[in-house]
């Protein structure tokens, strides 16, 4: 693998830490001095704050975004013999959570905004279909009003994979508050990233919340000691919850900054025909720019040029997950997914980056296209 001397990082956790060092350090010393390591007040505080931010009644902290998806499917009673509809363009965890419950993933293509093509959902619904998992990619939500209508009509459970879109909304209703659950990841690259992995679900259903709280801790009711099933070990670490609670308070203004960066990219790059920028004209939909993902007709040549010129980028997902033979998935042919997979490239997008650094990224891209 080639080594690059990056001038501009895709994200810079160390720089972000320095921006809020005093608050993070205070959270650490509070938890450590009290010995608050597992399922303590810091976790409960973060859960309450996260639920309020999302616009849901409950939040349950878990180990990862995958655990949030898996727990949601279990809570919905999804299992062997069931089918769950998901987009062909997403991280493999969306699919793996389904497979690991014993259910069958049914893939459908996406549209040019990277999210599930709603027109393709109803044609694949069968008597076995029990749920649909729309994935809100890069800070931009799938068309939830239409998806909810289809789900109500066909009696399907909706589980939102909102791992990349905390803070996004449609007509003021937040991602993660539409379906039975919203699923969240706090992996360091996420818009709300921890210092290690983490996740959560949000829900308005008290039974789902209770199920998740018990099952995340080996099926045990921590107040009574009674076991309510064979559970899992996937509780959000209390110290990570303390850190995330600090960051969550900054998230509204950090989203404003992300939008400023996105607008700077738009102004600097909108005259390049071979570059499709992630700005969508859809009234009521709010993009929070978890990622600033462009489509470059030149594919790898484009992304490699940026890397060689000191710009760290991500190219997820060059090879769609359903094309990995070991996963044993049915490839029905998904033309939009395969087209964008060859072109996708996420530019540096984080609240640590300066205007000067964004301008450097723009200059490198313009140089690639001969527009210096």
Secondary structure, DSSP 4 states (H G I P E B T S, - for coil): ------SB-S--HHHHHHHTHHHHHHHHHHHHHHT--SS-HHHHHHHHHHHHHHT-SEEEEES-HHHHHHHHHHHTT--TT-EEEEESSS-HHHHHHHHTTT-EEEEE-B-TTSSB-GGGTGGG--TTEEEEE-B--TT----HHHHHHHHHHHT-EEEEE-TT-TT-EETTEETTSSSSEEEEE--TTSSS--SS--EEEEES-HHHHHHHHHHTBTTB-TTT--B-SS--B-BPPHHHHHHHHHHHHHHHHHHHHHHHHHHHHHHHHTT-TTEE-S----TTEE---SSEEEEETTTHHHHHHHHHTTB--B-TTSS-GGG-GGG-------HHHHHHHTTEEEEP--TT--HHHHHHHHHHHHHHTT--
